[in-house]
Amino acid sequence: MTTPALLPLSGRRIPTLSPGAASFPHHRATLRLSEKFILLLILSAFITLCFGAFFFLPDNSKHKRFDLASASMSGLISQSPAPSLSPPPSPSPSPSEPFSFTVVAPPPLTCPLVVSLPQMMKHAWDSYRQYGWGHNELKPLAKKGHSTNIFGNSQLGATIVDALDTLYIMGLHDEFKDGQEWIEQNLDFGVNAEVSVFEVNIRFIGGLLAAYYLSGQEVFKLKAVQLAEKLLPAFNTPTGIPWAMVNLKSGVGRNWGWASAGSSILAEFGTLHMEFVHLTYLTGNPAYYQKVMHIRKLLAKMDRPNGLYPNYLNPRTGRWGQHHTSVGGLGDSFYEYLLKAWLMSDKTDTEARKTYDDAIEAIERHLIRKSNGGLTFIGEWKNGHLERKMGHLACFAGGMFALGADGSPDDKAGHYLQLGAEILGPEAFKFDSGLEAVAVRQNEKYYILRPEVIETYWYMWRFTHDPKYRQWGWEAAQAIDKYCRVSGGFSGVKDVYSSNPTYDDVQQSFFLAETLKYLYLLFSSDDLMPFESWVFNTEAHPLPVLHLGNFTLPGSEPAQR
């Protein structure tokens, strides 16, 4: 089998170019080498040893956090002290003070083997700025704007909004200001466009709220609230389960035609809680909180086959659609938001935590298996049987299990941390018919700049400080820079098995929002965006933990329908 050039098929790591590999072609012992080449070989070995020591020397202190400011791989992030964020402000319906946050711009590259993450971000941003400004995304080969049906037929600058907090965190403040100016002058949600409620919530509302909390600029909060008002008509269904799509101008909603006879999708209507709670917190308007709590209460009353949540729910009848359960696409972020609702509430939302624990117990019982070769994977439950197939989106679950380990029932913290470490994984791969984590179909071999594996590396690094996660992240960054970088930005590839891949010619907005941000955080101090103060939404937009104390969210009494 040909070794893939970019993405993991074993679920364990990304088998890509390792530091120093280019300097070490394989030779037989009998070959004669010139003295100059021997000297070069020794020098290369020394350099490789230095890089290897960076990753594999043990962490001698549980309290001293590793800071790249003193590391030799200075081109990866800034040599200045790692930036830090003060805790969120005390509870108030409308926090007015921006958080204290300072980042110094990264230095230029000092070594050709070092991948500079801020420079990768600048290449992606500058290319979009030059060729696709104001469009939702970029076609980096054609060097023009790009969009998909999730954004309707309008140009809402999705990449601008999605990238803002990454720019800020990396200290790219000139680029951040350019984005802010475009939003102030051009971002208009009064357009006649049918958009995905889920996608504009996690990318736009999440991105705008994060930019507000980081910078304190009121325009971001204002735009987030304007958009949220445009999404509320999507909840006007007989059950209160929102439509998947809504027209921003008319308020008319509908569902995807392919989604189990007009059903709403679990991962879409179940991934609104974080942003909507913050909207109520900031505005005092109880409607947002009540909408998402109604969804939770409705789900709590429903029967669940084998304790599992099917991916489809009909918003007219309140009945499940096709009995298909997955922790990958269609289901993934529903479970993530149960856990993060608890974390964002300063661990006071015990209802969310219990719902999460019960769901994970059912998932472990019915979906998590080991392959014949000992690889742990999460299958999909379809119409009463397990399909031994795991998609790339399910790879985020490793980080989720690690994040939820603390607080697990029956002293299972160690178990779930280990489970998170075991689940790491192209877009889909199979574990049946003698196959071991292999992408079989051509449409399963692509990589579209997704972040989920790297997200798990970051969470696992934060919780274990095992240097292998930084090593794997380092290799991932190198592979992306080698195989996905083009002159006009970064592109997904259609076949990760090919060393000369064909490009899909799309620079996804989430590449700037998630993939590059998680890589940057992986090599930063733990004091940057500490888990005690911040929770990341499913698009990697950080929202502060709400230390509410005696403060009660407006509308937190049971919603009446």
N, C-alpha and C positions, 0 to 999 in steps of 0.2 A: 504493500500500500504506500502510495506517495505521501510523504510527510507534508501536512498543510503548512502554508507559508505564514499564516496570520493568526488563526483562531484555534482554540482548544477543541479537540474532539473527545479527548479522554475525560474531560471535565475536571482535570487536575491543574493544568497550567497552559500557557500559550507557548507552544514550541517554536520560538522564533530566534532570530539572531541574538546571540548572547554577547556581552562585552568582550571584545578582543577576538571574536571568532573570525573576523575577516583577516586577521593577521596570522592565522594558523592553518594554512592548507595542509591536508594530510600527505605525508611523504613516507616512502619505504625507508628503512634504516640503511639500505645499501646505497642510497643516493648520495652523491658528493655535493657538498655545499661550500660556497665560497666563504672566505673569512668574513667578508662584509655581511653576508646573509646570516652567518652564525651570530654575529654581534647584533644584528637586527632582531633575530629570533629571541636572543636573551633579553634584549630591551623590551620586546613585546610581552614576553612572559612576565617580566617585572611589572609592567603596566597592568596586565591582567590580574596579577596577584594583588595589586593595590586595590583595584575595583572589587575583586572578590572579597577582600577583607572588609570592605565597607558594608557588604551585605551580611556576611556570615559571622562577624565577631559578635559575641553574645551581648545582650543588654544587661549590664551588671546591676542596675538599680531599677526598682519598680517605680521610683518617684522621679528620677531624672529622665526627662524626655529627650529623645534624640533630636537634634536640631541640625538641619543641613547647613546652617550658617557656618559651622565649623568643619564641614565635610569637604573632601576634595572635589566632589562632583558638583562644583559650584554653578555650573551652567544650567542645572535643572530648575532651581528656583533662586530667589534672591539671596545674596550673601549677607544681607542685613538681618537683624534679629527677626524671628518669626513674628508676624503680626498677631495681634490678639484682640478679642472683643470683650468688652465689659458685659456683665450680666444684663438681661433686658430690664427696662425701667419698671418701677413699681406699678401695680395694676391701676389702670386708668382707662376709661372708655376711649381716649384718644391720646396716646403717648405723643408728646411734642418734641422731646429731646432726641436727637440722633445719637446712636451708639458711638462710643469712642473707638476709632478704628484707623490705624495708620499702616500703610504698606509702601515699601520702597520699590521702585521699578527694578526689574531683574537686570543683572549685568549681561554683557554680550557673551557668546559662547567662548569657552576657553579650551575646549577639547573636541575634536571632531566626533568622538564616540558619545559625547554627551548630548542628549536630546533636551533642548530648552523648552519646557512646557509653556512659559509665558510667550516665548517666540512662536511656538506652534499656535497658540491662541491668537497672536498678532497676525500670523499668516492667514488663518481662517477668517478673522475679522476684517483685515485689510482687503482681502480678496472679495469678501461680501460687500464691503464699503465701496469698492471700485466697480464691481460688475453687477451687483444685485440689490443695491441700497433701496430700502423701502419695500422690496418684495419679501415674501415670507421666507424663502430659502434661496439657495444658490445652486446653479449648475456649473461646477468649476471647470469642466472641460469646454462646454459651449460658451462659458463666461457670460452668463445672463441669469436673470431671475428665474425662480422655480416656485411652484406651489402645488398643493394637493387638495383633494376635496374636503379634508378636515377643516380647512380654513375658508371654505366657500370660494367665491369668485373674486374676492377682494384682496388687496395688498395691505396686510396689517402689520408688516414688519416683524414677523414672528421671531426671526433670528435676533433682531435688536433686543426685544423684550426678554427673550430666553437667555441671552448672553450677558445681560447687565451685571448680575451679581458676580459672575465669574470674572468679568473685567475688574470689578471693584476689589474683589478678594486678591487678585493677582497684582493689584496696584497699577493697572492700566487706566489711569484716571482721565487722560485726554480722550481715549476711546469711549469711556463711560460718559463723559460730557457730550460727546457727539451723539451718542444714543439718546441721552436725556433730551437734547435739543430736538431731535427728530420726533420723539414722543410728544413733547410739548406742542410742537407745531403741526404734526401730521396725523397722530393716532386718533382715529375717529371710529367709534363703535356704532354710529347711526347709519351704517351702510346696509344696503339690501343684500345681505349675504347669509347663507345657511352654513352654520359652523358646528363642529363637534363640541358639545357641552363639556365633555371630559377633557379634550385636548386644550381648549382655550382656558379652562379652569386651571389645569396643572401648569401650563406654559405661560399664560398671560396673567391671570390673577396671582398665581404663585410667584411668578417672576417679578411682577410689579410690587407685591407686598414685600418680597425679600429686598428689592431695591430701596423701598421706603424705609424698612427697618435698618438697613445698613447705612444709608446716606442721610436719612431724615428729610429728604426732599418731598414736599407735600404733593407734588404733581403725580407721583407714583401711587399714592393712596387714592387720590381723586380719580385717576384713570381706572384703578382696580374696582372701585365702587361703581363707577359708571358702567363697566362691563358686567359686573355682578347683577345689576338691575336688569340688564338685557337678557341674562340667563334665567331669571326667576320664572318667566312664562313657561319654560320647559317643564316645570313641576305641575302644571295644570292638567293633570291626568286623573282618571277616576280613583287611582290608588295613591297618588302622590309620588310614585316612582317616576323620575323625569324621563323625557324623551332623550334619545341619543343626540339628535340634531335640533337646532332652533334657528329661526331666521332672526337676525339681530334687529331688523327693522319692524317686521310684522309680529314677531313673537310666536309664529306658528311653528309647532314642533312635529317631529316624526321620528321613526326608528329606521335603522338600516334594513333594507329589503332582505338581506341574506341572513338576518339574525333570528333564526328559529321562529318563523311566522310572526314577525313584527315584535319580537321581544326586546326589552332593554337588557343591557349587558352588565353583569355583576361588577366587573372591574371598572366600569364607567360610572354607574350611579353609586358605587361604593367607594369612590375616590374623590369625594367632595368635602369630607368632614374637616380636614385641617384648615383649608382656605376659608370655608364658610364660618367656622368658629372664630377665626381671626377677623373676618369681616364684621361679625357682631361685636366683637371686642373693641374694634376701632371705631365703629359708627354708632353703637348703641341700638341698632336696628335688630330686633329679635328674629326677624323673618329667616335670616340665613341659618341661624342655629336651629330653629324649629324645623326647617326643611330637612336637614340631615339627621336630626334626632328622630323624626318621623320614619325615615327609611330604616334606621336601626331597630326601632320598635316593631315595625311591620315584619322585618326579617326574623325577629325573635319569636314571633307567633307562628311562623310557618314550620311545617314538617320538613325535615332534611333527610334524604335517603342516606343511610349509614353515617349520619352526622355531617355529611358533606353538603356544601352549597353548590347547586347547579349554576352554570354560567349564564343562564337565560331566565328572565322573569317578565311575564306579560304585564305591561303597565295598565291595561284595561281590566283584566280579570284578576290580577294578583296571584296568578298560578305560575308555577315553574314551567319553562319551555322544555327543550330537549335536555335529558339528564346527562349532561356532559360537565364534568368537574376538572379543572386544571389549576395549577399554581403558576402556569405560564400565561400566555396571552388569554384574554377574556376573563381571567379570575385574579391574576397576580396581585395588583395593588389594593384590592379589597382587604386582603389579609394584612398587608403592610399598614394600611390606615387604621385598622383596629388597634394594632400595637402602638402606632405613633399617636393615636388619639390619647392613649393612656400616658405616654411619655410627655406629650405636649401639655397635658393637664397637670404636670408635676406629679404624676402617678396617683392622681386622685380619682380619675375616671375608671373605677374598678369594674364597672359594667363592660367597658370596652376590653379591659384586660381579660376578664373571664370568657368573653365571647371569642377572643383571640386564642386563648389556651384551649378551649373546647374544639375550635376549628383545627388547630395544629395537631391535637391528639388524634382526630379523625383522619387527617392527612397522613400522619405517620403510620397509622394502622392500615390504611387502604391504598396509599399512593407511593410511599417511599419504599424502594426496594434496592437490593444489591445485584449487580450483574454477575455473570459467571466468573468474570475476572476480578470481582471485588469492588467495582465502582458503585458508589451510591448515586442514585438518580431518583427523580420525582416523575412518575408516570401520570397518565391522564385516565380518568374514569369515564367510560362511554357506554351508556345503556347496559350497565350491569357487569362490565368486565374491564380489566386494566389493560390499557394500551401502553406498551413499554417504549415510550417515546418521550423525550424531554426537549423542550425548546429553549432557545437562548434566554428568553425573558424569564424563565424559571430560575436562572442562575442567580438572580437577585436574592433568592430565598436563603442562600448561605449567609449573606449579611443580615437578613431578617432574623434568622434563628439566633445568630450571635447577639444581635441587638436586644432580642427578647429573652436571652438566657437569664439575666438578672431579673428576678421576680417570678420565675417559673415555679409552678406548683410542685410539691413533693421533692424539693431539693434536686430538681433536674437541671440546674444551671449548667453543670459540667457536661451533661448529656447533650444539651442543645448547642452548646459552644462547639463540641466535637462534631455534631451533625452539620453545623454550619461549615466547618472546615472540610467536611467530606463532599459537600455539594458544590463543585465548581466545574463549569463546563465551557462550527457555524450556527445557524439559526435553529436547526433542529437536528437531533441525532438519535439513533435507535439502539436498543439493547436486546434485540431478539434475533432469531434465526442464525445464531452464532456470531452476530455482530457485536462489537464492543465500541459504543459511542461513535458510530460512523454515520455521516450524512450520506443518505442513499440517493435521494432525488436531487436533480440539478438545482431546483428552487430551494433546497435546504442548505446549499453550500455557500451562500452569500454572507457577507458581513457588511452591514450598513452603518458602521461607526457606533454601534451600540455600546452602552456603558455597564451593563449588568454584572459582568464578571469582574471588572475593575472596581465597581462599587463594593462587591464582596471582599476583594483584596483589602480595600481601605478599612472596612469594618473589622475584618479579621486582624489587620495590623493594629488597630486601636485597642482591641481587646486582648491580644496575645503578645504583641511586639515580636512575633516570630519573623526573622529577617527574610524568610522565603517569600513573604507577600510583597515586600518591596522589590525583591529580585524579579518576581513574576511581573510586577507592575512596570519595572524598568524595561523588561523585554517587550512587554505590550506596547509601551510608548515608542520604543525603537521600531517595532514592526509597523505600527500605524504610520510613523514618520517615513518609513522606507517604502511601504506598499500602497499607502493611501494618499500621500501628499502628491499633488499635481501643481502645475504653475498657477492655476486659478483657485487654489484652496485645497480641500481634502474631499476625497470621493470614496464611497463604498465600493466594494469589489464583489464580483459575481461568483467567484470560486476560490475559496481559501486554500484549496489543494494546489493551485497553480502558483509557480514562482513568478510568472508574468501575468498577473490577473487582468481580467477585463473589468473596466470601471462601470458603475451604474450612473455616474455623472450627477450625483446628488450630494450636497453637503447639508446634512440634516441639522436642524436648529439644536437638537438635543446633543449633538457632538460638542457644541460650545457650552451648553448649559450643564451637561452631566459628565461626559467622558473626560474632557480636559480638566474639569473641576475636581473630579474624584482622583485623577492622577496627581494633580497638584497637592491636594490634601494628603494623599498617601505619603508624600515626601516632605510634609510640613510637620511642625511641632503639634503635639496634641492640644496645645493651648490655643491653636487656631480653630475656631468654631467648636468649642468643647461641647460634648454631649449633654453636660449638665444644663446648658443654656440654650441649645439649639436643636431643632428637629428638622430633618430635610424632607421635603415633600417628594413625591415620586418622580419629579423632574429635577431633583437635586437643588431645589430652591430652599434656602434655610429660613425657617420661621422660629421665633423665640418661644421657649417654654413659658407658659402662662402661669406665673406664681401668683395665683389669684387670692390666696389667703381667705379673707372674709368677703372678698368682692364676688358678687354673683353675676353671671352673664345674663343680660336681658333675655327673657324668653326661656330661661332654663327650667321653668316649671313645665309640666307635661303639656305638649302642644295639643290643642283642640282642633278637631276637623269636623 
